[in-house]
Amino acid sequence: MDFLKTTLSLDTIRRELVRLEDSIIFALIERAQFAQNSNVYSKEYFQGNGTGFEGSFLEYFLHEIECVHAKVRRYTSPDEYPFTQNLPSPILPALQFPPLLVSNSINVNPQLMDIYLHNIVPIICQKGDDSNYGSAATKDVDALQCLSRRIHYGKFVAEAKFNDPKEHDLYVSLIKAQDRDGIMELLTNRAVEERLLLRLRRKALVYGQEIEADDKAPASSSHLRIELDVVANMYEKFVIPLTKEVEVEYLLRRLDHVPLGPK
Ligand SMILES: O=C(O)C(=O)C[C@]1(C(=O)O)C=C[C@@H](O)C=C1
């Protein structure tokens, strides 16, 4: 959140996205040590447990955690989005955030949850059930929260791009025409995406290794804690496209609002 206090420049935001890559890789490595444990995600499995809760164990757990976090005003911050609803009001007084974003109603966590359950957990975790439901769900929550922050940073990226004097007028005319494909094309930077994917492969190699204290022992890449391409593939197929979706949705609504502070 410190970043919210500094100027909203594309470089600053991209540095934050790079930092979040580390948190995401480590969160996935943590989740990958447990089996898939599909009961964690099954509504049927969690029925009749006495809580009266209608969803899965993960949904129950997320809601309990988000209730506590809502009380300490986590979701009043423009870079934090809850997965569950009917959360309590903050018990701390409201903070004044600098006016960095306009419309803040876009929340793609339902899509992210669907992708996480169907395309990420089955890829990173061994099949089967090891009974570690609480541990697995704890790691799920960490991973989901990091991914959600990363994806919703798309709003900050979009705002910075909209304010770039070189592209501002182009964005304005595409937004006036509600040209979704044109906006998507203009905000896409293939060189940045390619570098990101290369960097992720390198990070997965380094962070996934068992590193010994003995500096003569070579770091071993034969037993990686997460497969080399898994993180990069996940970014390519899901994380980047969902971030871009957030950017487009944000920009499509950008002219509905009064301008933000001085450029
Ligand atoms: O860095 C940007 O310019 C972004 O818009 C972010 C991002 C990403 O998700 O990493 C998305 C779209 C661009 O094509 C490049 C990268």
The ligand as a Gaussian input file, in Angstrom:
#p B3LYP/6-31G(d) Opt

LIG

0 1
 O        2.758000      -3.315000     -17.950000
 C        1.774000      -3.019000     -18.631000
 O        1.799000      -2.171000     -19.535000
 C        0.511000      -3.706000     -18.416000
 O       -0.504000      -3.329000     -18.973000
 C        0.467000      -4.935000     -17.565000
 C        0.539000      -6.183000     -18.424000
 C        0.590000      -7.382000     -17.431000
 O       -0.484000      -7.926000     -17.117000
 O        1.677000      -7.699000     -16.970000
 C       -0.692000      -6.261000     -19.245000
 C       -0.698000      -5.801000     -20.527000
 C        0.517000      -5.446000     -21.282000
 O        0.497000      -6.056000     -22.514000
 C        1.749000      -5.761000     -20.537000
 C        1.753000      -6.181000     -19.253000

